[in-house]
Amino acid sequence: MLSLDLSIDEALGETPGIATVFVRRGMVCVGCDIGRFHTIREAATLYGIDAEQLLTELQQAIEASESRVRCARAHPAAE
């Protein structure tokens, strides 16, 4: 589960789909060497973004991704 105190690298490693949120927000966290050290909270502060709002967006991205996976499993493509 994501938290504001999780490092960017850990968060991306656990849930790579959240990269789109960082990119959409104009944050260069994806692929940044400092991502190993910065937490989600610190990155939000550096970019002047409300940390709680960013966390909400990251969690929504995870939920949307999980929903797509569940849907794909329930309705596999015909071969």
N, C-alpha and C positions, 0 to 999 in steps of 0.2 A: 504494500500500500504506500502510496506517495505521501510524503510529508514535506513541509517547508525546509526541514533540516537535512534532507537527503541530498547528496551531492548530485550535480547535473549528470555526471558520468554514470552514477548508480541508477538514477532515474531512467536515463536513456537505455541503459543495459537491461533493465527489468521490463521496460515498456517502450520499445523503439518508436512506436506510433505517435508518441507525444512530440517527436521532432517537429512535426508540422505546426504545432502551437508556437514553438520558439521561432521558427522561420516566419510564420505569419505576423508575429509581434516584432520582427526585425531584430531579433536577438541572435547573435552569432555563437551561441552556446554549443550548437551542434558542431562537433569536430574541433572545438577550441581546447587547447592544452590546459587552460585554467579550469575547465569543467571538472577535472579531478578534485579540485580543491573548493570550488564555489558551491554553495548550497543553492537550492531553488530560491530561498529567501534572499540570499546575497545577490544573486543574479537579478532578481526583481528590483531590488534596491538600486543596483548599479544602472539599471535601465529606466528607473523612475516609474516602475509599474507596481501597482498594488499587489502585494504578495498573495493575499487571500484570493483575489480575483484570478491571478495567474494559476494558482493551485486549482481553483474551480474549473478553469478552462482545460487544464491538464487532465483532471479527473473526467471531464465530459468527453475528451478525446479518447480516453481509455474505455469508457462505457460505450461509446459509439463503435469503437473497434471490436469490442467483445460482442456487441449486438450483431455486427456484420458476420462474425465468425459463427455465432449461434444460428443465424439465418442460413448461412451457407451449409452448415451441417444438417439442418432440418430440411433443406431443399437442394440436394446435390444435383448438379447439372446432369442432364440425360446424356448417356454415351452413345 
